[in-house]
Amino acid sequence: MGLGAIVVLGWAAIAGPLAAPSVPTPPPRDVAAAGNQVTGADGATLYTANCAACHGVGGAGTANGPALTNAGAASVDFMLRTGRMPLPEPQQPVRRGRPAFDEPAIQALVGYVASFGNGPSIPPVQITDGTDIAAGRATYVATCAACHGAGGSGDAVGGGAIAPPLLGTAPTQVGEAIRIGPGAMPPFDERQVSDANLSQIAAYVQFLRDEAAPGGATVGGVGPVAEGYVGWIVYLVALLGITRWIERRRHR
């Protein structure tokens, strides 16, 4: 087997484990074109026009959408700001996309839907120079890494569910997701993850996005397994090269 074939097989060994856990961010859905966003209107009018057909009058729910009576401001804000709602059609997959509303409309809808009942409020996530990133890493590893990956790149979690990448998520939406538990994710209350922890986790996610790999490529961001494969392939290629060089020297 030639050197080129060994290198190809080695790369295939690396690509296999790297490809499975890497879950790229889905492309944004064009729910509303940039120049066609819904703008300032009162929350009730916006809700009636864009949400009531699925979620019912007063958030009571229908066959096409769950009740929002206890959704809370955090859930509504998260779904709208990440473009997961409104769906183009009922029963469409809920995934991240471009927000369909501008800032005043989002605020109006959040306030109106939050008035339907009790639910988690928007958490006070704030990142400052004094935010403890090391504590955020510890909490992230204990609470989030099993699903979202050591590098925040996302992963499949079984049953067809996917934990999405986190690196493009705004700090407040990181905190909201922890509180509401969107999709297959469980919610975490203040006894499990404090408000201070939310800011620390968000700071660590921001660190992963901006500064986690100052030395070069992250090799998929999946930790020591991928790095071990790379190390072995480099070692084998170097060993093969040295062996062939020695053989040439002996045949001269």
C-alpha positions as a Markdown table, in Angstrom:
| # | Residue | x | y | z |
|---|---|---|---|---|
| 1 | Met | 0.0 | 0.0 | 0.0 |
| 2 | Gly | 1.5 | 3.4 | -1.0 |
| 3 | Leu | 1.9 | 6.4 | 1.2 |
| 4 | Gly | -1.0 | 8.2 | -0.6 |
| 5 | Ala | -3.4 | 5.4 | 0.1 |
| 6 | Ile | -2.4 | 5.3 | 3.8 |
| 7 | Val | -3.0 | 9.1 | 4.1 |
| 8 | Val | -6.4 | 8.8 | 2.4 |
| 9 | Leu | -7.4 | 5.9 | 4.8 |
| 10 | Gly | -6.1 | 8.0 | 7.7 |
| 11 | Trp | -8.2 | 11.0 | 6.7 |
| 12 | Ala | -11.2 | 8.8 | 6.4 |
| 13 | Ala | -10.7 | 7.6 | 9.9 |
| 14 | Ile | -10.6 | 11.1 | 11.1 |
| 15 | Ala | -13.5 | 12.3 | 9.1 |
| 16 | Gly | -15.8 | 9.5 | 10.3 |
| 17 | Pro | -15.8 | 10.5 | 14.0 |
| 18 | Leu | -15.7 | 14.2 | 13.2 |
| 19 | Ala | -18.7 | 14.1 | 10.9 |
| 20 | Ala | -21.2 | 12.5 | 13.2 |
| 21 | Pro | -21.2 | 14.9 | 16.1 |
| 22 | Ser | -20.9 | 18.1 | 14.1 |
| 23 | Val | -24.3 | 19.6 | 13.8 |
| 24 | Pro | -24.1 | 22.8 | 11.6 |
| 25 | Thr | -26.5 | 25.6 | 12.2 |
| 26 | Pro | -29.4 | 25.3 | 9.7 |
| 27 | Pro | -29.6 | 28.1 | 7.2 |
| 28 | Pro | -32.0 | 30.9 | 8.2 |
| 29 | Arg | -35.5 | 30.5 | 6.9 |
| 30 | Asp | -36.8 | 33.6 | 5.0 |
| 31 | Val | -40.0 | 33.9 | 7.1 |
| 32 | Ala | -39.9 | 37.6 | 6.4 |
| 33 | Ala | -37.7 | 39.3 | 3.9 |
| 34 | Ala | -35.5 | 42.1 | 5.2 |
| 35 | Gly | -37.7 | 44.8 | 3.8 |
| 36 | Asn | -41.0 | 43.1 | 4.7 |
| 37 | Gln | -40.8 | 42.8 | 8.5 |
| 38 | Val | -43.9 | 43.4 | 10.6 |
| 39 | Thr | -43.4 | 46.7 | 12.4 |
| 40 | Gly | -45.0 | 48.6 | 15.3 |
| 41 | Ala | -48.4 | 47.5 | 16.2 |
| 42 | Asp | -50.1 | 46.5 | 19.5 |
| 43 | Gly | -49.5 | 43.0 | 20.8 |
| 44 | Ala | -53.1 | 41.9 | 20.5 |
| 45 | Thr | -53.3 | 42.8 | 16.8 |
| 46 | Leu | -50.0 | 41.1 | 16.1 |
| 47 | Tyr | -51.0 | 38.0 | 17.9 |
| 48 | Thr | -54.4 | 37.8 | 16.2 |
| 49 | Ala | -52.8 | 38.2 | 12.7 |
| 50 | Asn | -49.8 | 35.9 | 13.2 |
| 51 | Cys | -50.3 | 33.5 | 16.1 |
| 52 | Ala | -53.9 | 32.9 | 17.0 |
| 53 | Ala | -54.7 | 30.5 | 14.1 |
| 54 | Cys | -52.4 | 27.9 | 15.7 |
| 55 | His | -52.2 | 28.9 | 19.4 |
| 56 | Gly | -55.9 | 30.0 | 19.8 |
| 57 | Val | -57.6 | 33.0 | 21.2 |
| 58 | Gly | -56.0 | 34.0 | 24.4 |
| 59 | Gly | -53.3 | 31.4 | 23.9 |
| 60 | Ala | -55.7 | 28.5 | 24.7 |
| 61 | Gly | -54.1 | 26.3 | 22.0 |
| 62 | Thr | -55.6 | 24.4 | 19.0 |
| 63 | Ala | -54.9 | 21.2 | 17.2 |
| 64 | Asn | -52.2 | 23.0 | 15.3 |
| 65 | Gly | -50.3 | 24.5 | 18.2 |
| 66 | Pro | -49.9 | 24.2 | 22.0 |
| 67 | Ala | -51.4 | 26.5 | 24.6 |
| 68 | Leu | -49.4 | 29.6 | 25.6 |
| 69 | Thr | -51.2 | 30.3 | 28.8 |
| 70 | Asn | -48.1 | 29.6 | 30.8 |
| 71 | Ala | -45.5 | 30.2 | 28.2 |
| 72 | Gly | -44.1 | 33.2 | 29.9 |
| 73 | Ala | -42.1 | 36.1 | 28.5 |
| 74 | Ala | -38.8 | 34.0 | 28.2 |
| 75 | Ser | -40.4 | 31.4 | 26.0 |
| 76 | Val | -42.0 | 33.9 | 23.6 |
| 77 | Asp | -38.9 | 36.1 | 23.5 |
| 78 | Phe | -36.7 | 33.2 | 22.7 |
| 79 | Met | -38.9 | 31.8 | 20.0 |
| 80 | Leu | -39.4 | 35.1 | 18.2 |
| 81 | Arg | -35.8 | 36.3 | 18.5 |
| 82 | Thr | -34.4 | 33.1 | 17.2 |
| 83 | Gly | -36.9 | 32.9 | 14.3 |
| 84 | Arg | -38.4 | 29.7 | 15.5 |
| 85 | Met | -41.8 | 31.3 | 15.4 |
| 86 | Pro | -44.1 | 31.9 | 13.7 |
| 87 | Leu | -43.9 | 28.8 | 11.5 |
| 88 | Pro | -44.6 | 29.2 | 7.8 |
| 89 | Glu | -47.3 | 26.4 | 8.1 |
| 90 | Pro | -48.6 | 24.3 | 10.9 |
| 91 | Gln | -46.6 | 21.0 | 11.6 |
| 92 | Gln | -43.5 | 22.4 | 10.0 |
| 93 | Pro | -40.3 | 21.6 | 11.9 |
| 94 | Val | -39.3 | 24.2 | 14.5 |
| 95 | Arg | -35.8 | 25.4 | 13.8 |
| 96 | Arg | -33.7 | 28.5 | 14.1 |
| 97 | Gly | -34.2 | 31.1 | 11.4 |
| 98 | Arg | -34.4 | 34.8 | 10.7 |
| 99 | Pro | -36.7 | 36.8 | 13.1 |
| 100 | Ala | -40.0 | 37.7 | 11.4 |
| 101 | Phe | -40.6 | 40.8 | 13.5 |
| 102 | Asp | -38.6 | 43.9 | 14.4 |
| 103 | Glu | -37.8 | 45.0 | 18.0 |
| 104 | Pro | -41.0 | 46.9 | 18.8 |
| 105 | Ala | -43.2 | 44.1 | 17.4 |
| 106 | Ile | -41.3 | 41.5 | 19.4 |
| 107 | Gln | -41.6 | 43.5 | 22.6 |
| 108 | Ala | -45.3 | 44.0 | 22.0 |
| 109 | Leu | -45.9 | 40.3 | 21.4 |
| 110 | Val | -43.9 | 39.2 | 24.4 |
| 111 | Gly | -45.8 | 41.5 | 26.7 |
| 112 | Tyr | -49.2 | 40.4 | 25.3 |
| 113 | Val | -48.6 | 36.7 | 25.4 |
| 114 | Ala | -46.9 | 36.9 | 28.8 |
| 115 | Ser | -50.2 | 38.3 | 30.1 |
| 116 | Phe | -52.0 | 35.1 | 29.4 |
| 117 | Gly | -50.8 | 33.4 | 32.6 |
| 118 | Asn | -47.7 | 32.6 | 34.6 |
| 119 | Gly | -44.4 | 31.5 | 33.1 |
| 120 | Pro | -40.7 | 32.2 | 33.3 |
| 121 | Ser | -39.7 | 35.8 | 32.8 |
| 122 | Ile | -36.7 | 36.9 | 30.7 |
| 123 | Pro | -33.7 | 36.1 | 32.8 |
| 124 | Pro | -31.2 | 38.9 | 33.7 |
| 125 | Val | -28.2 | 37.7 | 31.7 |
| 126 | Gln | -25.3 | 40.1 | 31.8 |
| 127 | Ile | -21.7 | 39.6 | 30.7 |
| 128 | Thr | -19.1 | 42.0 | 32.1 |
| 129 | Asp | -15.3 | 42.0 | 32.4 |
| 130 | Gly | -15.8 | 40.4 | 35.9 |
| 131 | Thr | -18.0 | 37.5 | 34.8 |
| 132 | Asp | -16.4 | 34.3 | 36.0 |
| 133 | Ile | -15.8 | 32.3 | 32.7 |
| 134 | Ala | -14.1 | 29.5 | 34.6 |
| 135 | Ala | -17.3 | 29.0 | 36.7 |
| 136 | Gly | -19.3 | 29.1 | 33.5 |
| 137 | Arg | -17.1 | 26.4 | 32.0 |
| 138 | Ala | -17.7 | 24.2 | 35.1 |
| 139 | Thr | -21.4 | 24.6 | 34.9 |
| 140 | Tyr | -21.5 | 24.2 | 31.1 |
| 141 | Val | -19.5 | 20.9 | 31.4 |
| 142 | Ala | -21.8 | 19.6 | 34.1 |
| 143 | Thr | -25.1 | 20.8 | 32.5 |
| 144 | Cys | -24.8 | 21.4 | 28.8 |
| 145 | Ala | -21.8 | 19.7 | 27.2 |
| 146 | Ala | -23.3 | 16.2 | 27.2 |
| 147 | Cys | -25.8 | 17.3 | 24.6 |
| 148 | His | -24.4 | 20.5 | 23.0 |
| 149 | Gly | -20.8 | 19.2 | 22.8 |
| 150 | Ala | -17.6 | 20.2 | 24.5 |
| 151 | Gly | -17.1 | 23.1 | 22.0 |
| 152 | Gly | -20.7 | 24.1 | 21.7 |
| 153 | Ser | -20.9 | 22.8 | 18.2 |
| 154 | Gly | -24.1 | 20.8 | 18.8 |
| 155 | Asp | -24.8 | 17.1 | 18.6 |
| 156 | Ala | -27.4 | 14.4 | 18.0 |
| 157 | Val | -29.1 | 13.3 | 21.2 |
| 158 | Gly | -31.1 | 10.3 | 20.1 |
| 159 | Gly | -34.7 | 9.8 | 19.0 |
| 160 | Gly | -34.2 | 12.1 | 16.0 |
| 161 | Ala | -33.6 | 15.1 | 18.3 |
| 162 | Ile | -30.6 | 17.4 | 17.8 |
| 163 | Ala | -29.0 | 19.8 | 20.3 |
| 164 | Pro | -28.2 | 22.8 | 18.1 |
| 165 | Pro | -24.9 | 24.7 | 18.0 |
| 166 | Leu | -24.7 | 27.4 | 20.6 |
| 167 | Leu | -21.9 | 29.6 | 19.2 |
| 168 | Gly | -24.2 | 32.0 | 17.4 |
| 169 | Thr | -26.6 | 32.4 | 20.3 |
| 170 | Ala | -27.0 | 35.7 | 22.0 |
| 171 | Pro | -26.4 | 35.7 | 25.8 |
| 172 | Thr | -30.0 | 36.4 | 26.7 |
| 173 | Gln | -31.2 | 33.6 | 24.5 |
| 174 | Val | -28.7 | 31.2 | 26.2 |
| 175 | Gly | -30.3 | 32.0 | 29.5 |
| 176 | Glu | -33.8 | 31.8 | 28.1 |
| 177 | Ala | -33.2 | 28.4 | 26.6 |
| 178 | Ile | -31.9 | 27.1 | 30.0 |
| 179 | Arg | -35.0 | 28.3 | 31.8 |
| 180 | Ile | -37.6 | 27.2 | 29.3 |
| 181 | Gly | -36.1 | 24.0 | 27.8 |
| 182 | Pro | -37.0 | 24.3 | 24.1 |
| 183 | Gly | -37.5 | 21.1 | 22.1 |
| 184 | Ala | -36.0 | 18.0 | 23.7 |
| 185 | Met | -34.0 | 20.1 | 26.2 |
| 186 | Pro | -35.2 | 20.0 | 29.8 |
| 187 | Pro | -35.8 | 23.3 | 31.7 |
| 188 | Phe | -33.5 | 24.2 | 34.6 |
| 189 | Asp | -34.9 | 26.4 | 37.4 |
| 190 | Glu | -33.0 | 28.7 | 39.7 |
| 191 | Arg | -32.3 | 25.9 | 42.2 |
| 192 | Gln | -30.5 | 23.9 | 39.5 |
| 193 | Val | -28.9 | 26.8 | 37.6 |
| 194 | Ser | -28.8 | 30.2 | 39.3 |
| 195 | Asp | -29.2 | 33.5 | 37.5 |
| 196 | Ala | -25.5 | 34.1 | 38.2 |
| 197 | Asn | -24.7 | 30.7 | 36.5 |
| 198 | Leu | -26.7 | 31.8 | 33.5 |
| 199 | Ser | -24.4 | 34.8 | 32.9 |
| 200 | Gln | -21.4 | 32.7 | 33.5 |
| 201 | Ile | -22.5 | 30.0 | 31.0 |
| 202 | Ala | -23.3 | 32.7 | 28.4 |
| 203 | Ala | -19.9 | 34.2 | 29.0 |
| 204 | Tyr | -18.2 | 30.8 | 28.4 |
| 205 | Val | -20.2 | 30.2 | 25.2 |
| 206 | Gln | -19.1 | 33.6 | 24.0 |
| 207 | Phe | -15.5 | 32.6 | 24.9 |
| 208 | Leu | -15.9 | 29.4 | 22.9 |
| 209 | Arg | -17.0 | 31.4 | 19.9 |
| 210 | Asp | -14.3 | 34.1 | 20.1 |
| 211 | Glu | -11.2 | 32.8 | 21.8 |
| 212 | Ala | -11.4 | 29.1 | 22.5 |
| 213 | Ala | -8.9 | 28.1 | 19.8 |
| 214 | Pro | -6.1 | 30.7 | 19.6 |
| 215 | Gly | -3.6 | 28.1 | 18.5 |
| 216 | Gly | -5.4 | 27.1 | 15.3 |
| 217 | Ala | -8.0 | 24.7 | 14.0 |
| 218 | Thr | -10.4 | 23.1 | 16.5 |
| 219 | Val | -10.4 | 19.7 | 14.7 |
| 220 | Gly | -14.2 | 19.7 | 14.9 |
| 221 | Gly | -14.4 | 20.9 | 18.5 |
| 222 | Val | -15.1 | 17.4 | 19.7 |
| 223 | Gly | -12.3 | 17.0 | 22.2 |
| 224 | Pro | -9.4 | 14.6 | 22.7 |
| 225 | Val | -10.8 | 11.7 | 20.5 |
| 226 | Ala | -10.4 | 13.7 | 17.3 |
| 227 | Glu | -7.1 | 15.1 | 18.4 |
| 228 | Gly | -5.9 | 11.6 | 19.2 |
| 229 | Tyr | -6.8 | 10.5 | 15.6 |
| 230 | Val | -4.9 | 13.4 | 14.2 |
| 231 | Gly | -1.9 | 12.7 | 16.4 |
| 232 | Trp | -1.8 | 9.0 | 15.3 |
| 233 | Ile | -2.1 | 9.8 | 11.6 |
| 234 | Val | 0.7 | 12.4 | 11.8 |
| 235 | Tyr | 2.8 | 9.9 | 13.6 |
| 236 | Leu | 2.1 | 7.1 | 11.1 |
| 237 | Val | 2.8 | 9.4 | 8.1 |
| 238 | Ala | 6.0 | 10.6 | 9.6 |
| 239 | Leu | 7.1 | 7.0 | 10.5 |
| 240 | Leu | 6.4 | 5.8 | 6.9 |
| 241 | Gly | 8.3 | 8.7 | 5.4 |
| 242 | Ile | 11.3 | 8.0 | 7.6 |
| 243 | Thr | 11.1 | 4.3 | 6.8 |
| 244 | Arg | 11.1 | 5.0 | 3.0 |
| 245 | Trp | 14.0 | 7.4 | 3.4 |
| 246 | Ile | 16.0 | 4.8 | 5.2 |
| 247 | Glu | 15.2 | 2.2 | 2.5 |
| 248 | Arg | 16.4 | 4.5 | -0.2 |
| 249 | Arg | 19.6 | 5.2 | 1.6 |
| 250 | Arg | 20.2 | 1.4 | 2.0 |
| 251 | His | 19.7 | 0.8 | -1.8 |
| 252 | Arg | 22.1 | 3.4 | -3.0 |
